[in-house]
């Protein structure tokens, strides 16, 4: 089976490095972008298996990225799974993210094993669909 392609949209260089090294070691092919605008540009040309999206990014935030993805006229992009990573752990944030189109919501600091389990669960479900 081909390596699942994952787009990691995260403004923290340190977090990108930690997540991408861990996930690459788990067998994923990771593409990295540093803000929402770069994520949208990437998604215009390629559709990964899954998007890992930080909600609080400069230029374009995660909510706008999700809006663009979910409104896409490309069915494969509009249905692409999105795992939201956020330090927004206030009451109602989970609901806001899920209503905006998130597939999964993980609060920071993210446990790397939990991120891997979420990715595997989502991708296994996508293969069955």
C-alpha positions in Angstrom: 0.0 0.0 0.0 1.2 3.5 -0.8 2.2 5.8 2.1 -0.8 7.9 3.2 -0.2 11.6 2.2 -0.8 14.0 5.0 -0.7 17.8 4.9 0.4 19.3 8.2 -0.7 23.0 8.5 1.0 24.3 11.6 2.6 27.7 12.2 5.0 26.5 15.0 8.2 25.4 13.3 9.0 23.3 16.4 5.6 21.6 16.3 5.9 20.9 12.6 9.3 19.3 13.2 8.0 17.1 16.1 4.8 16.0 14.3 6.4 15.4 11.0 9.3 13.4 12.3 7.0 11.2 14.4 4.5 10.7 11.7 7.1 10.0 9.0 8.6 7.3 11.4 5.0 5.8 11.5 4.9 5.5 7.7 3.2 8.6 6.5 4.4 11.0 3.8 4.2 14.5 5.3 3.9 17.8 3.5 4.3 20.8 5.7 2.9 24.4 5.4 3.3 27.2 7.9 -0.1 29.0 7.6 -3.6 28.7 6.2 -2.9 30.5 3.0 -0.1 28.0 2.1 -2.5 25.1 3.0 -5.1 26.4 0.6 -2.5 26.9 -2.1 -1.2 23.3 -1.6 -4.8 21.9 -1.7 -5.5 23.6 -5.0 -2.9 21.3 -6.6 -2.9 18.2 -4.5 -5.4 16.3 -2.3 -3.7 14.4 0.5 -5.3 11.5 2.4 -5.8 13.7 5.4 -5.2 17.3 6.7 -3.8 18.0 10.1 -4.8 21.6 10.8 -3.8 24.0 13.5 -6.7 26.4 14.1 -4.7 29.5 15.3 -2.4 30.4 12.4 -1.4 33.7 10.9 -2.6 35.0 7.5 -5.5 32.6 7.2 -6.8 30.7 10.3 -8.0 27.1 10.4 -11.7 28.0 10.3 -11.2 29.7 6.9 -9.2 26.7 5.6 -12.0 24.4 6.6 -14.5 26.6 5.0 -12.6 26.6 1.7 -12.1 22.8 1.8 -15.7 21.9 2.7 -17.0 24.3 0.0 -14.7 22.9 -2.7 -16.3 21.7 -6.0 -13.8 18.8 -6.0 -15.7 16.0 -4.1 -12.5 14.3 -2.9 -11.2 17.5 -1.4 -14.6 18.5 0.1 -14.8 15.1 1.8 -11.1 15.0 2.9 -10.7 14.1 6.6 -9.5 17.0 8.8 -7.9 16.6 12.2 -8.0 19.9 14.1 -5.2 20.6 16.6 -5.9 23.5 18.9 -5.0 25.2 22.0 -8.6 26.6 22.0 -9.9 24.5 24.8 -12.6 26.8 25.9 -16.2 25.6 26.3 -17.9 25.4 22.9 -14.6 25.2 20.9 -15.0 21.5 20.2 -18.5 22.1 18.9 -17.4 25.1 16.8 -14.7 23.1 15.1 -16.9 20.1 14.4 -19.6 22.3 13.0 -17.0 24.0 10.7 -16.1 20.6 9.2 -13.5 18.9 11.5 -13.4 15.1 11.5 -11.5 14.9 14.8 -10.6 17.5 17.4 -7.4 17.2 19.5 -6.4 19.7 22.1 -2.8 20.9 22.5 -0.5 19.7 23.8 -1.2 16.8 21.5 -0.1 13.3 22.5 1.7 11.9 19.5 0.4 8.4 20.1 -3.2 9.8 20.1 -2.6 11.7 16.9 -1.4 8.4 15.2 -4.4 6.5 16.6 -6.7 9.1 15.3 -5.1 9.1 11.8 -5.2 5.3 11.6 -8.8 5.2 12.7 -9.9 7.9 10.2 -8.0 6.4 7.3 -9.2 2.9 8.0 -12.8 4.3 8.0 -12.1 6.2 4.7 -10.9 3.0 3.0 -14.2 1.3 3.9 -16.3 4.1 2.5 
